[in-house]
Amino acid sequence: MSLFDAEQEALYRLNYSFKGLVVPVFTPFNDDGTNSLNLSVIPYYAEYLKVNNVRGVLINGTVAEGLTMTVEERKILAEAWMEESKRNGFHLIVQVGGVCLTEVRKLAMHAESIGADAILCLPDIYYRPNSVTELVEYLREVSASAPKTPLLYYHDNVMPKVSTINIGKFLESVNNRIPTLVGVKFTVSTHLDDVARAVKAADGRFTLFYGSNQIIPSVIALGVEGYMAYISNLYPEEIQRIISTSQGGDIRVARTTHNMLMKVFDGFNATGCPIAAMKAAMPILKGLDLGPCRKPLPSFCKEEHREQLRQALADLKI
């Protein structure tokens, strides 16, 4: 007999069918000495995404500098984005992990209380789970804190380096031990054999989101149907064109568009901190001033930095 009870089984079957692009948004901060939250720009940010046919938003993740914020700030930001999600019809995913488990549970409970569509959870950043069993036990605690909200595990094998765990194997063996688990977000994993195994795990039961900018056409060919590339903040139409043409079999157009975006991404990457550089490019390219990054990330929000970015973008002819 399944370990799901009838209510949990219905939750899984009915409540998580989201596919496509989710934009991992930047967090707007004021340039006021303390880099306080700037909630006033969020409605304009949301409108920009809606106009560009974005349906999904991820907050408090890596790109959002979520781990530079207090738990209270993360809650305040979630409430602001929840309001805009209701107004604009967004699918809202809230990243709750990366802090001590007690605080993770509080963030999960809060996300459920405001009606988030799903939660995404990094593991503990220092005391990382080193086996499937440890990861299952950790995520069971998170799941129990938000028992009515779909849970995605955030597998980042570059920054937290939870790379000893094969996600395909994890999904094959988890069964129903984590009642609300519906899938995984991969970030910057180029282990395509692991991605392919995860796609097929449990007869395709789980949703996979891919978070790397670099190999989107390749993972689409493997069957991935969810995407969280952070360059989509600046180029949402181009990312969606890559997705639609790859899925439709027009590989030439997909490859051409993707190669163009990777040329741009390489330019941002050359700054040493592509997240900070892309955030600084938002007012230049999109008219959205999202302020500085919080330390220890650098900020490129001074005028001389923006002029350098303007020139670099002009040289790329984008």
N, C-alpha and C positions, 0 to 999 in steps of 0.2 A: 504493500500500500504506500502511496506517495506520502512523504512527510509534510507536503502542503496540506492545509485544511482547505475546505471548499472556498472560503473567502480569499485566501492567499492565491489559490489556483486561478480564480477569476481575476485577481489583480494582475497576475502575470499575463494571462491570455488577452485581457481586454485593454490594459492601460499602458502598454509600451510598444508602440508601433512606429515611433518616430524614426525617419530616415532622412538622409541628406545633409546639408551644411548647417553646422552650428558654429557661430562666430565666437571665439574666446575673446571677449572684449577687454580693452584696457580700463583701468580704474582712473577716473579723473581726480587729480589733486590740485589744490590751490598752491600757488607759488608764494607762500606767506610765512616762510621760515620754519613752520612745523609740517608743511605739506598736508594740511587737513583735507578731508574729503570735500570734493566739489560736486554736490548733488545737482546743482542747477543746470549743468550741461547734459545730464542724462536724458531728458526728454528730446533734446535735439539729436543726440547720439542715436536714440531709439528711432526717431523719424528717418534719419539717414539710412539705417539698416532696413527699415520697412520699405522705403522707396526703392531700395536695391534688392527687394524680394527675398530678404533674409527671414527665415521663420524660426530659427533656433539661436539661443544665446547662452553662453557659459560665463559665469562670473566667479570671482575669487580664486581663479586658477593661477598658473605660473605667469602667464602674460599679464594678468590683472594685478600682479604683485601681491597676491593674497596673503603670503606669509610675512609681508611687512606690516600687515594690519592687525590691530587688536581684534579679539573675538567680537567685541561690541561693534567695532567699525564694520566688520564683515556682516553682521546682522543688519545694521543700518543700510548698507549697500544692497543687501538682498531684498530688503523691503522696498527700496526705491526702484530696483529693477523689476520686482514683482508687480508693482503698480503700472510700470510701462508695458510689461508683458501682457497684462490684462487688457490694456488699452490698445495694444498693437497686434495682439494675437500671437505672441512669441511663445515658443516652447522653452521654458527656463530651466536650466541645469545649474545647481549651486554646488561648488566645490567646498567640501567641509573638512578635508583632511590636512595633515601636515603639522598638527599641534598635538598636545598630549590627548590621550583617549578620552579623558573626562570632558575636555573642551570640544573634541570631535563630536561626542554624543550630544552636547548642548547645541552645536551648530546643526546637526542632523535633525534634532527635535524642532529647532526653530524653522528650518527650511520646510519641514512638513507642516508646521503650524500656519505658515503664510501661503501654503498651496503650491510650492515648487513642483514642477513636473517630474524632476528626478534629482538625485544627489550624486555627486561624483566624489570619490574618496581616495586621496593619496594615503599611503601607509605612513607610519611613524618615520620621520626623516632620518633619525639617528639609530634608534633600535629597530632596525628593519626586520620584517618577517623573512626568515631564511628557508622556509619550507612551505609546501602547500598546506600542511596542517596548521602551521602558525598563521598563515594568511587567512585561512578559513576562519579560525577562531577570532582573529582580529575583526574581520568583516561581519561576523555574526553579531558582535557587540554593536557595530554601527547600524546594522539592519534592525536590531531590536529597538533602537532608539527612534527609528522612523519606519514603523511596520507597515505603513500604507503608501510608502513612496518608493518607486523603483530606484535601485542602487546600481551604479556603475563603478567598477574598480578602475583607478587611475594608475596604469602601468607605465612609469617613466623610467627607462633604463639608462638615462643619461645623467639626470640630476640626483634623484634619490638612489639611483643605481640598484633597484630591486631586480637585478638581472640574473640572479641565480635561479629564479622561478620561471619555468616554461609555462606561458599563459595558456597555450593549447592544452597542455597536460592538466593545468589547474581547472580549466573549464570542463574537461572530460571527467574529472574526478569529483567535482564539487557536489554533483547530484542536487539534492534539495536542502543541503545543510545551511545555506544562506537564503532564507525564504524570499527576500526581495531582490536578490541579485539578478539583473537582466542583461549585463554585458560588461564590456571593458573598453576603456580608451587607451590605445597605444600612443605613446609619444616618442618619436624619433627612433623607433625600432626598425632597423633595416634587415632584421632576421625574417625574411619573407617566408621561410618554412614554418616559423612560429605563428606568423599571421595566418597562413593557409590552414594550419592545424586548428587555430582558434575559430576560423570561419566555419569549419566543418564540425566543431565540437558539439556533442549532444544533439546531433541531427539538425544543426543550424538554429538551435533554440536561442542563442545569445546574440545580442546586438553588438557590433564592433564599430567604434569610432576611431578614425586614424588621425593623429595629430601632427604628422610631419608635413612640411611644405614640399619636400623634395621628390617623393615618389608616388604621388597620388594616382597617375594612370596605372602604375604597376599593381597597387593594392586593389583598385577597381577590377582589374582582370582576375584577381583572386576571389572576388565576391564581396569585398567590403562595401557597405552601403551608407556609412556615416563618416563625416569628415569634420575636423576641428583645426584646420590650418590657420595660423594666426595672421598670415599675410592677407587673409580674407577681410580683415579690417580695412585695408587700403584698396583691395581689388576683389570685392565680392562678386562682381559680374564675371570677371575672368575665371575665378575659381569655379563658379557654377557652370561656365562654358566648358571647362576641362572635365567636370563631372558628367555633364549631359552628353558631350561628344564621345567621351570614353565609353559610357554606357551604351551609346547608340552605335558604336562601331566606327566612328569617324576618327580614327587614330591620328591621321595627319593633322587635323585641326587641333585635337587635344595636345599632341606633341608640340606643335608650333606655339600654342598659347602657354603651355607649361614651360617650354624653354625660355620664352620671353619673361615669365614671372621669376624663373630661377636666376636669370641674369640680374633682375632687380633685387632678389633676395641676397644674392652674392654681394651686391653693393652694400646692402644694409649689414650683412654679416661682417664685412670688412671693417666696420666701425668698432668691432669688438663686443658690441652689445646690440644685436638686431632688435630686441624688444624696445630698448630706449630709443633707437634710431627711428623705428616705425612709429612709435608714439609721437615723436617730435615731428614726423612727416605728416601727421593727421591734419594740423592746421594749414599746412602748405598745400596739400592735395585735396583735402575734403572740407576745409573751413571749420574744423572742430578742434578747438584748443583744449587739450586734456591735461595740460600742466606738466610739471616735472615728474620724474621717477623718484621713488624713495630710495635712500641709501640702504644697502651698498651699491645699488645700480647707479650708473652715471646718468646725468641729465643732459640733453642736447636742446634745451629750450631757450638758451640765450640767442640773441639775434645773429651773432657771428656763426653759431652752430647751424642755425636754420639757413643762413645764406650758403654755407657749405653743402647742406643737404639739397637746397634748391639747385645748385650748380651740378651736383652729382646726379640728381634726377633728370636735369636737362640734358646732361651728357648721355644718359641712357635712352633718351628720346622716348620716354613713356608718357 
